[in-house]
């Protein structure tokens, strides 16, 4: 991930006067040309950018000798994987410079070649039943006959033949394609965050250079940076701080309406796993940045490459001033083809947003005839709307549009036999779609991607860090707000919180939080979580010191007490662990009001203490007057009873808290996918290392512990806890994981019958079927949830809660959590 620098001294021959002169550079590492201490051109062989135009017509007044610098990175457009794009980076990879030349560029030959490419594509792709294909073929043949490659004077006549075809116009009913430059740049993926900063600069300086010579070009800039059409605020902030000259040029083109900020969020976050509050902060930080820097907020939410979209997003979008949404990722569905490309998407509260999927099913088009025809043919809403988006440019690893893409589309702008192609903007596209929207269909609920289900579980430490840091920042804000309300002299830590939130939001990027990134990115992300925890703990301490200053300074001779805070919005009665006089922890049952605190001196005694009993067969029973449980020596939950109802939750002969190991060998996307066929490889975990033993004998708390061997070399230790007055059983699970291509889950069969299970999502919940009647049902064999999933029938139900997991499923009567 280092870069090296080349000093390039050029001397242009005087004999090249009036000629177009290029500096050609070909290497298998990404590069950047610098001139007069400013970046001027990105160089990427994979992105078809291997030259820098020195002059379009050499004049005597122009400098004939000049010095350039080339910064060459030791990675390609898609990182530095060995043998495969998604392989780990190769630390021994060598980068080769294969060409560095000063050349004359023959623009006439180039234009002639683009003419022939378009005509031959029309001849081949329009089909024998279309007369235009024959017209294109015979015109190309005539051009070959007219053109003498040794005599440039014959070129104009050949080009006139092509122009005659391209100038034959379409009818009024022809489909209109709205082409927008786009450059999706993943903020981190097969490369670390630091490399993304250089990728943004390489891509955007190239786009700006294109705009200077193509004033019609529009570029939608997104967080990712794959294709210039949408932007994420974090990437702009990087460029603003590292490349101020480039950033100033970008702002000029924003003012002209060519460089178009879309997206509206801090990064292109994962669409499933961030909490509701995190999603609100993504929009808040993104929209605030665009307003401050460019004088406007985004009216379109642009999220083309995320692995599914929560049913809560429409409401959040509308609340943040956004009524339009663009993505294409559901074209990756492995089972069912999504039935629309333009439709209204309705969230769980009834909020609707106009949604468009580019019918070409890509955000990295190249402006070819084949792609235009696919866009029209593939459109699933023909007759309802007659306009669609076409996002062109290299992406994912950056790159963006090229001059050749623009030149291809100029020839297709209004040519009979092809759809109309116009360089457009997101606002122009959505404005015309809104006018045509009266016949559009409505999709209600989540946009579930039938692929990449493994990203709900991959990289467990990242998932845990995200959930914990969301909780830390929530608590800091609650306590700091209470401190301000009590003492106006308290300084609310707004700037520190913004910095911590932006770190957390950065880690919610759609290849970081899902875990589909290289090890170096994981290490960076875990370091950011550590920093959020550390700084968050300090801010909490400062708020508590102000909020509880009086009670933290007890009078002399007063009884020792413990300060307990509750940052949730309801009163809680729970057993806590607190330091005793001798330094050891002691337990106490306390009641703390909503969003408040209490001093605990003499803890009150529960109405019914926890009773723990070991049976003759080695099993253990625990009860607290609310629930009663029975556990066998393997740690299986054989009975769970709500005592008031007298009803058992575990079916006769079944085991809950059953760990199961599955093979995890997907078709290709290793860190992303778990395939449906993994369910056929289920093996219950049955190797006991340490049988169930009682660790706390009752009173305020009862607990037991056991250990299992998982797979060949992993171990699992679990403590099961029942507290006084508590209506749930807690499982503290620690796994030393050393398996490869295995998937560990825990299962809870329950004595409840329902055709739907309920899952927590952002600020709400969602129901999904527990049966596999249709392909849409069984494609959701592995789904995501936040802190709970629930299976209930009238008057009775069981919920499975967690503090750091997202992957889950509920099939028939079995609740399963992916570990």
N, C-alpha and C positions, 0 to 999 in steps of 0.2 A: 504493500500500500504506500510505498514511497514514490517520489517522482524524481527524475533527473532532468537537467537542463542542457539544451544545446544552443550554442551561439551560432547563428547562421548569417554569414556575410554574402550579400548578393551583388552582382554586377551585371546589369542588363545591357546587352549589345546595342550600340547605336543603330544598327541595321534593323532593329525590331520596331522602329518608329511607326506609329499608327496601328500596331498589333495589340491583341489582348494577351497579357502575360500573367501566368499563374506560377505560384510556388507549389510544387507537388511534394507531398510527404506521405509515405505509406509505412505503417508499422502495425504490429499486432497489440500495441498498447494505446490507450486513449491519449490524445495530446491537445495542447492549447498553444496557438500562436500569439505571441505578445509583440506589440510594436509601440514604440514611444511610451513604454512602461504601462500600457493598457492591453487587456485581452481583446483580441480582434476576431479570432476564428477558432472554433472547436474542430478537432481532427479525430475522426473515428472511422476506421476502415469498415467495420461492421455496419456503420450508419451511413455509408456512401458519402463520406466527407473526407476527401484526401487532398484537397487543394485550397489554397488561399489566393484570391484574385488580387494581384498587385496593381493592375491597371486594366481598364477595359479598352483603352486606346492610348498607347504610349505617346506622350507629348514631349517635345524637346524641353519644356519647362519643368517636367517632373524629374525627381531624383532618379538617376540611373544606378546609383550605388546606395545600398541601405543595409541596415543590420536588423535582423529579427531574432527573437528568442523562442524556442519551442520547449514547453514543459511536457515531458513524456512520463505517463504513469505506468507502473508495472502491473497493470490489469487491463482487461478488455472491457467492452461494453457490458458484459454480463459477469464481471468479476474475474476470478482466477481459478475456477474449478479445474480439476485434473480429470480429463476424459469425459466429463459430463457437465452440463451447465449447473446442475444442483449438487455436484460433488463438492467436498470441502476444498477450500483454497489450497493450491499447491505452493508451499513456501519456496520450492526450488524452481518455480516457473521462470523461464528466460524470455525476455521481450526482444524482438528483432526489428531493427530499422532496415527495411528492404529497399526504400527508394527516397531520395531527396534530390529533386531536380528543378531547374528553371526551364519553363516550357512556354511555347506559343500555343494558345488555344484557338482552334478553328471553329468559331461560332456558327458559321454557315453549315458545316458538316454536322455539328451537333443538332441544329434545328431540323435538318433533313432526316437524321436518324430518329428523332422523336416523332416526326410526321409518319415515317414508315412504321414505327412501332404501333402507333394508334390505329393506322389503317389495317395492318396485319392482324391485330387483336380483334378489330371489328369483323374482318373477313372470317376469322376462325370461330368467334364466339357468338355472333348473331345467328348463325345456323343457316342451313340451306333453304329453309322456308322463307327467309327474309331477304328481299331483293337488295337491301343495303349491304349485306355481306358481300354480294357479288360486285356491287359498285365499288366497294372499298378494295376488293381484290384486284379488279381490273385497273383501278387508279394506281395502286401500288405497282402493278406490272408496267403501266405506262411510264411511271416515274423512273423505273429501272432502265427502260428503253431510252428515255430522254437524257438521263444523267450520264455524263462521262466523268469518271472519277479523276481523270487527269486534267480536266478542264473545268475550273470553278465557275466559268461563265455559264455552264449549263445548269447550275444548281437552282437559280431563281425560277426557271421554267418548270423544273420538277416540283418545286415548292408551290408554284401556282396551281398545279394539278391537285395537290393535297388541299390547298385552301378552298378550292371550289367545292370539294366534298364537305369540309368542315363548316362552310358558310350556308349549307342547305339547312333550313330551320325546322324546328319541331312544331307540332301542333299545340294548341292551348291546353290539352288534357294531359300532356306529358308530366311525369313525376319530376319534382324539383328536389335536387340534392343540395343540402347546405354544407359546404365543405369548410372545415375549420382546422387550422394548424393545431397540432397537439403534441405534447412531449411528456409522457408519463415518466416521472423519475421517482423510484422508490426511495424514501428517506433513509432506509437501511434494508438490506436484503442479502444479496450475495457479496456485499461490500459494507464497510462500517459507516457510521454517521459522517465521519470526517471526509471520506471519499465522496459522499453525496454533495458536499459543498462544492467540490471541483466539478462534479457532473452538472450541477445546476449552472455554473458559470460557463462551461463548455457549450451546453445546449442553448442557453439563453443568449449568449453573445452571437451565436450563429443565427438565431431567429432575428435578432435586432439587425444584423448585417443584411439578412434577406429583406426585411421590411424597408430598409433604406433604398433598395433597388426594386421593390415590389410593393408600392403603396397600397395595393388592394389586399395584401395578406393580413389576415387576422389570426391571432394565436390565443387559444384558450389555455391558460397556464394553471396546472394543478399541482398539488402537493407532491405527487409522485415525480413528475417530470418526464414521463415516458414520451408524451406527445404534447407540444405546446398548445394547450387550449384551456387549461385550468391551472390554478395554482394552489399551493398550500402556503399559509402564512409563514410557517417555520422556515421554509426554503427561501422566501423573500428576505426574511430577517437575516439568514446566513449570508446571502449575496450582498445585502445592504452593508453589513459590517466588514466583509472581506473584500468586496469588489465595488467600492463606492462609485467609481467612474461608470461601470456597467449599469449599476443600479439607477444612476441619474438618467442614462439613456433609456432604460426601461420605463421610468416614470414619464418621460416625454412621450413614448409610444402609448402608454396607458391614457394620457391626456388626449391623444389623437384617436383613441378608440380602436387601436390595432392590437395592442397587448392587453388582453382582457382577463381580469381576475375573476375566476369562478371557483366554486368550492365552498367558501364560507366557513371552513373549519381550520383549526390550527394545523392539523395534519390530516391526511386521508386515513382516518382511524378505522379500526375494525368495526364492522357494523352490528356485531352481536354482543361482545363481551364487556365493553365499558359500561359502567353504571349510568343511570339516568343523569345524575349530577355531572359525571364526567362528560357525557355527550353535550349537555348544556354548556359546559365550560369550553368544549371544542368550538362550538358555534360562537360563544361569547368572545373568546380570545381571537378567533379568526376574523369575525366581523369587525371587532374593535380595531384590529390591525389594519384591515382594508380601509376602514373609515378614516383612520388617522393618516395613513400613508398615501391613499389614492382618492380620498374625498367621497367614497361611496361604499355601500355594503353590497355583498353579492346577492343577486336575486335567484340564482340557480345553485342547488346543491349538486356537486359533481363528485361522484364516488365510483369510478369505473371498475375498480379492481379489488373490491372487498368481498369477503367470502360469505355473503348473505346479509340481509337487511332486516333489522328489528321492526316489528309492527308498531313500535312507539315512535319511529322516526317521523312520520307525517306530522304528528302533533308538535314535536320539537322543532321541525322545520318551520311550520306556520308561526310558532311562537317567536322565531328568530328572523321573521321577515322574509322567508323563502317559500315560494309556492310552486317551484319547478324542480324536477329531479332528473338527473341523467346517470345511467350506468349501462353496463353491457354484460356483467359477469354471469348473469343467469343463463347466458348462451352456453356456458360450460356445463350445464346440468347433465348428469350422466344417465338419467333415467327418462325423465319427462321433458318434453320441449315446451317451454313457457309459451302460452297462447297469444301473447301480445307484444307489440313493439312500442305502441303509443296508447296510453290508458290513464285513467285516474287511479291512484293508489290511496286506499283508505286505511287509516290507523285505528287503534283500539278505541279511541274516543269519537270516531266519526270524522276526524280531520282528513281532508283530501289534498293531494298535490298532483299536478299534471306531470306524468312520468314518461320518459322516452328512452328506449333502448335503440341505439343505431342499428338498423336492420342488417348491416354488413357484419355484425357480431364481432367488432374489433374496435380498438381505439388506436390502432397503428397501421392505417391504410397507406398505400403508396401512390394513389391516384391513377390506378390502372383501369382499363376498360372492364376487365373481369370483375373488379370490385364494385364498379358502378352498376353493372348488370345484376350482381348478387344482391346489392342493396335494394333494388326494385323487386326482384323475384322473391326474395326472402321475406319481404315485409308482410307481417301477418295482419295488418290493419288496412289493406287495400280497400278503397271505397269509402273508408271513414276519414282518412287523411291522405293528402297527396304530397307531403313534404317529409323529409327525414334528414338526420345528421350523418355526416361523413367526416370522421376524425383522421387526419393524415399526418404522418410523421413517425420516426422511429421512437420507441418508448421502452419503459420499464427500467432500462439502464441509461435513459436519456437519449439524446441525439436530435430528435425533432424533425421538422420538415426539410426538404431539399428543393433546390431550384428545379430539378427535373420533375418533381411531383407537381409543382405549380405549372410548369410548361405543358405537362400532359393535360391538366384540367382546363387550361386556357383553350385548348383545341376542342374540348368537349362541352364548352359552356352552353351551346345551343345548337347541337348537331343532330339532324334527323336520324332516328334509329337508336339514339342513346338518351338517357334521362338528361334533363337540364342540370347543369352543374354551376352553382354560383358560390363564390367565396362569401361567407356569411359570418354571423356571430351567434352565440347562444340566445341573445335577446331576440334577434330577428327570427330564428327558428321557432322559439317557444311562442312568440307573438302570433305567428301565422298558425301554429298548432292550436293556440287558444281560440282563434277565430273558427277553426274547423272542428272544434271539440264536441259539438252537440251530439254526435253519434258514437262517441267513444265509450268503451266498456269500463267497468270499475272492478279492481281487484282488492279484496278485503283481507287484511291480516298480513302476516310476515311474507317477505320475499326470501324463501328458503333456498339456499344453494345446495343442490344434490351432488355435492362433491366437497372435499376438504373438511370432512367431519372430524378428522383427527386434530384439527387446529384448536378444538375446544379443550384439549388435554395436553398436547405437546408442550414440553418445557414447563414442568410443574412449578419450578421456582419463580418463573416469570408470572404465572397465573397468581401465585400466592402473593408475590410482591405487589401486583396491581391491586388486588382486593384489600390488602393491608394498608397500602398508601392511600387508597380512596377513603378508608376509614380514618386514618390519621388526619388527613386534611379536613374531613368533616368535623372531627372533634376539635381541631385547632380553631376552626371558624366559629363553632358554637361557643366555646369557652371564651374566645376573644370578644365575641359580640356581647356575651353576658358581662364581661369585664368592662367594656366600654359603657354599657348601660348603667353599671354601678358606679364607675369612676371615670368621668370625662377626661381626666388627665392621662388615662391609659392610651398608649399609641397603638391603634389597630395595625397589625403587621401586613398592610395591603401589598407593599412591594415584595416582601419576602414570600407571601402566599402566591402572588402571581408567578414568581420565579419557580416555586415548587410545583405549582399546577402545570406550568409549561413543561417542566421535566416529565411529569407524569403523563401529560397529553402526548408528548413526543414518543414515549414508550408504548402508547396505544396505537401507534402506526400499524397498518394492516399486515406487516410481515414480522413485527416485533412481538406484540402481545399474543398473536397466534402461535409464535414459536417457529415460524417458517423462515429462519434466518441463520446465518453462519455463527459459529461459536464466538467470534470476536464481538458481534453485535449483542449476543446474550450477556457476555461479560460487561459490556458497557451498560446495558439495561439494568443488570443487577446492581451495578455500582450506583446508578441513579436512584434506584429504590433505597439503597442504604443511606444515601444522602438525604432523601425525603424523610425517612424515618428519624434520622439524627436531628435534622433541623426542625422537623415537626415536633419531636419530643421537647426540644428546647423552647419552642414557641408555646406549647401547652403548659410547660412549667411556668413561664412568665405570666401567662393569662391566669393560671390558678393562684399564683402568688398575689396578684392584684385582686382577683375575685374573692378570695378567701383570706385576705390579709388578717382580719380580726381573729378568725377562728384558728389560724395557724400560729398565733402568739398567745397561748393559754396562760391564764393566771397561775401564779406560784401555788403549788399545792393541789392543783386540780388533777382529776383522774386522767390517766393517759387515754387518748381517744384516737380514732382513725377517721380521716376525711375520705369520704367516698363520693365520687361524682357520677352522674348519669347524663350522658349526652344524647339520649334518645328521647322521643317525644311522648313517652308514657311512663307512668310510675312502675318501678320494678322492685320486686322482692326476690332476692337471690342470695345464695351462699357465696361468700367471697373468702379469699385467702389473704391474711394480713400479717405483718411481722409482729411477733410477740415480744414481751419484755426481755426474754433471754436470746433473742435473735432468730428463733425458729418461727416458722409460719404457723399461724393458728386460723381456724375457720370461724366465720361469723355469719349469721343470717341477718340481712339488713334490708330495709325498705328505703328507697331513694326516690324523691319526686321527679316528675318530668322535667328535663332540661335543668336539673338542679343538683344539689348536694346535700349530704347529711353527715353529722358527726356520730360515729359509733363508739359508744363507751361500753355499756353492758349489752351485748347482743341478746335479742329476745329468743326464747326457746320455741322451736317449731311445734305446732299442734300435734304432729306425729313424726317422730324421728325415723330415719331410714333404718330398716331392719335388713341385715345380711345374714344368710344362712347357707351353710354348705351341706349338701345332701350326701347320702351314703355312696351314690354312684359318681361322686366328684363334681356334679353340677352345682350351681350356685343360684339361689333366689335372692332378689332384692325387691323391696317395696317401700313406698313412702306415703301411703294413704291416697295417692292420686293414681299412680300406675304400679303394676307389679310385673316383674320380669323373671324369666328363667333362662340361664345360660349353661350350655354343656361344656365339657372340658376343652373342646376345640374353640370356644369363644362364640359358637353359634347361638343366636337368639332363638330359642325354641318356643317361647311364649312371651307375649307382650299384651298386657291386659289393662284397659281403662277401668278402674275399680268401680266407679259409679255405674257403668253400663254392664259390667260383668261380661263384656264381650272380648274375646281374644282376637288379636290382630294378625297372628301368624297361623296360617292354615295347618291343620293336623298333618304331621309327618313331613313338614317342610322346615328348612333352616333359613332364618334371616341372618344378616351379617355374614353372608357366605361370600368369601373371596373366590374369584374365578380368573384364570389366566387364559388369554386367547392369543393365537398367532396373529402377527401384524405385518403382513407382506403385501403392500398395495401394488397396483399395476405400475405406477411410476412415481408419483409425488410422495416421497417417503415421509417427510415431516408433516405433510398436509393431510394425507388420506388415511382413512380406515375403511376397508371395503365391506360390503354386506356379507361376503363369504367368510369373514373372520368369525361370525357367529357360529359357524359349523365346527370350529376348533376348540370349543369351550372345554376347559379342564378345571374342575374344582380344586382349590388349594387344600391339601389334606395332610401335609407333612408337619407334624407338631414338634416344635423345638422345646417349648416350655408350656406345660398344661396350665389351665386356668387356676389362678390363686387369688385369694382375697388380699387386697392391699390396704383397704380401709374398712373397718368392721361395722360401720354404721354411725348413727347419731345424726350429725348434720350432713354427712356425706358417706356413701358406700361406694367402693370401687373394687374392680378385679383387673387382672392383667394376664396376658398370655402372649406367646410368640410362635410364629409360623415360618417355615421355609417356603419361599416363593420361587418357582422355577429352579434353575440349577444353582444359583449362587446369591440370590437376594433373600433378605430377611424382613419380616414384618412384626412389629410389636404394637399391641393395642391395649390401652387402658379404657375400661368401660365404667362410666361414672353415673350415679344417681344421687341427686341432691334432694334435701328436704324441700317439700312443697312444689317441687319442679315437675311439670307435666311432660317432660321429655327425657330421653336417655342420651348421654353424650359418649362419643367414641373418639378418643385421642389416638391417632394412628401415625406411626412412624415407620417409613419403609426405607431400607438401604437397598437402592435399586441398582442392579448390575446386569439386567437382562438386555438383549438386543432383539428388535423386531417381535416384542411381546407387548401385550396390552392387559393391564390389571384393572379389574372392576370389583365392586362389592354390590351384592344383590340382596333385596329385601322382598320376598314374596309376602303379600298381605291378603287378608281375608276381606277384600273389598271388591265389588264388581261395578265397573263403570266403563263406558265406551270412550271416555275422554279423561286424560290427566291434565292437571293444571301446573303451569311452570311460571315462576317469577321472571319477569323481564323488567326493563327500565320503567320505573314509576307505574307498574301495573303487572298484569299477568295474562297468560295466553293458554288456551286449551288446544291440545293435540290429541289425535285418536290413539287409543291403546290397541287397536286392531290393524291388520294389514290387508284390508279389503281390496284396495286399489293400488296401482303403482305409485300414486302420490302419497299413499300412507306408508308403504314399506320402504320407500326411498328415505323416510325419516327414521331409519333404524337407530340412528345416533343423532341426538339433538343437543341443544344448549339450553341452559337455564342459569339463573343467578343464584340466589341464596336458598331456594327451596323448590321442590316439586311435590305435588300432592295428588293422591288418589282418593276420591271421596264418593260416597253414595249418600242418599238422603239420611241425615242424622248421624253419620259416622264416617270417619276417614283417617288416613295416615299420611303424614308428611315426612319427607326426608330433607334435612337441612344440612348446609355445609358452610365453611368459612373461607374456602379458597379454591373451589372446583367449579367447572362449567359444563363439562360433558356429562350427559345423562340420557336415560331412556325409560319409558314405561310401556312394557309390552304385556298385554293381558293383565295379570295381577302382580307383575314383578317390577318393582322400582329398582333402578340400577344407577349407580354413580360411578363415573369413570375416574380412576385414580392416576 
